[in-house]
Amino acid sequence: MKKNTLEYRMMQERNRTKIPDSKLQTGSLTGLYPITLDGGRTTIFISDKSKEAETRLNYQLRKDNKLNVFVKKPKV
């Protein structure tokens, strides 16, 4: 019988090699820098302070792209 049950897939021992160590430490924010977006509504933690501008730009582009999906396109 294959071990394809939900419990087996969710076992942390099986997935430990795929999960970074920083994710296994619950609530650990050591070595991470906070970036507040949307006027303080969204906070993202990054490990490299020099990528703050790039992260802000990527967030804004993804947000704009998400909004454009739901807008009706004009018929040509």
Secondary structure, DSSP 8 states (H G I E B T S, - for coil): -----HHHHH-HHHHTTTS-HHHHSTT--TT-EEEEEGGGTEEEEES-GGGHHHHHHHHHHHHHHHHHHSS-----
